[in-house]
């Protein structure tokens, strides 16, 4: 393999199971502002479009000042508690290390805010990723392709032939907007049925199947 063989990953629900810690922080923020707590299932279904949109959906509130207060409370709590139960999905660390050793360029692109994305990925995976990109105010979030174009420019990645691996309709749309091959995993925050409904053609349920689909999709030497 060569360095132009690029595999990009989503974070939440794809490489890390972050749901319990996200739900804990969200409910802490909601309760702090006297909004009702939400079930972990409700939180799961709302994840994917960044923290502000997550809280907006959970609060059913459009007031920008209230939303910003809630986001601030969430982020302060999450910074202190984001690794309480968060763990890599079984087998993902070995797969990342194998891809890296075989010459793949590995990039992580997430709608989680940039600081937390970098901290979590470095904490659990060390330096295996060549680049880690979270949500930033100066770059449009997924499914907009702006972050992809930034990655291509900073890492010398050729847009053709790149693969994106994710667990949601946001990820599928992002991959389509960027012209990337999309592989969906059904162990994350969307069910297999939801992934089918959003148009995912390739859906895997375990690491062995994911590895096979990656190698099948990578360009030939």
N, C-alpha and C positions, 0 to 999 in steps of 0.2 A: 504494500500500500504506500501511497505518498501523502504528503501533508495537505494536498488539495482534496482529499477525501474527508469531507466535513459532515459531522453528525451533531445536530443541535437538539437540545433537550429543554423541555419545560421543567419547572421546579415542583410546585405544590401538586401532589397527586400523581407525579410522574417518577421523580427520583426520591422524593422525601414524602413520608406520610405526616403532614403537618396539621391535619384536621382537628384533633383534640386541642392542641395549643391555640390554634386560630379561634376555635369556638369559645375557649375559656377567655381569651382576651376580648373577643367581641361581646360576650355577655357581661364581662366586667365593665366595659365602656357603656353598654346599654343601661345596665342597672345604675351606674353612676349618674346618669341623666334621667332616671325614672322611666326609661322605656322597658317594656317587658322582655324577659329573657327569651331566647329562641332555641329550638332543639338543634342538636348536632346535625340532623338531617336537613333542616332548613338552612343552616350555615353551609353545609356541603353544596347544596344546589345553588347557592348565591355566589360561591367563590369562582373567580376566573377573570374578573374585570378590574382587579385592583381593590385596595382597601376602601377608598372613598365610595366606590360603587357597592361594595359588599355592605358597608354600614348603611348606606342609603336604602338599599333593598330591605335590610333587617329592621330599620327604624320606620320605614314608610314616611320619610320626612324629606322635604326639599329645601328647608331653610339652610342657607349656606353657613351661617354662623354656628348653628347647632351641629351641623355635620362636621365642621372643622373642630369644634370642641370634642366631639365624639372620636374623631380620628386621632386627635392629640392624646386623649386618654387611652385609646386602644394602643397606640404606638408606644407610649411610655410603659404600659403594662407588658406588652408583647416583647419589648426589648429585654425585660428582666426574666421573662418566662417562656421564651420561644423554643427552648430545648428540653422542656419538662418531659414530654412524651414523644416528641418528633424523632423519627428514626428513618434511615434509608429503607426502601423496600427490599425484600429478600433478593439477593443476587445482583442488585444493581451496581454495587461497588466493584465486584469482580468483573462485571461486564465493562464498566468504564475503564478499569485498569487494562483489560485485555485490548480494547479498542485503541487506547493510548499507545500501548506497546507495539501495536501493529501499524502505527503511523497515522491514525486518524486525528484530525483536528477536532477538538471537542469544545463546543460553545453552549453555554446555558443562557436562555432568554426567558425571563419571567415577568409577569405583571405585579409580583410582590415588590414593595419599595426597595430601591437599590441597596441601601445599607444592610437591610436584613437578608436580602438574597445573597450578597457577598459574604456576610458573616456565617450564615448557615451552610452554604456550600463549602466554604473553606474549613469550617469546623468538622463537617462530616466527610469531606472528600479530599481535603488537602489541596494540592496544586494540580490535580488531574485535568481540570478544565483550563483551556487556553484563554478563555474569556468568560466573564460572568456579567450579565446585563439584567438589571432589574428596572422597575419603573422609575422614570426621571421626569421632572417637570419640563425639561427642554427637548424631550423626544416623545413623540406620540406612542402610546402603548399598543400592544397587540390588540386587535388583529391588523392594525396599520403596519405597513412594511418598513416604516422609517428606521426602526431599531435594526432590522435586517440589513438595510443599506449601510448603516453605521458600522455594523460588524464586518460586512464585506470590505469596506474601506480600511478599517483598522487592522484587519487580519489578512488582507490579501486573498480573501475567499472569492472564488468564482461562483456566481449565483447558480449556474447550472450544475446539477448533480448533488446538491446539498440535500440532507434529510432532516426532517423535524419530527420529534417524538413528543407527544403530549396526550392529555387525557380529557380534552373538552372541545366543545364547538368553537371556542375562541381559538384554540390551537389549530383546528382544521382550517378555519378561515384564514388564519395567519399564514399557514403553509401555502394555501392556494394563492393568496395575495403575493407571495414571494416566489412562486414557481417551484416550491420544494416538494419532494415526495413526503407524504405524511403517513406516519405509523401511529395508530392510536393504541393506548394501553387501557384496559378496562379495570385495573386495580385501583384507580384513582377516584376522582370526585364525580364521574359520570358513569352510568351503567352502560353495558354493552348495547342495550336497546336505544339509549339516548345517543350514543355515538353513531349508531346506524342511522338514526333519524336526522342527524346533522350532516350526513353525507360521507362519513369515514368509510373508506373502501377496505382498508387493512386494519384489523383490530386483533390485538394479541392479549393473551391472558397470563402468560408466564415469561420468565426471562429467556428460556431456551427458544421460544417462538419469536421473541423480540430480536434476539441475536441473529436468528436465521433471516428474518425479514430485513434487517440492517444490511447483512452481507449480500443478500439478493439485490438490494436497491443500490448499493454502492457502485460507482463506475468501475469498469474493468481496468486492470493495470495497463 
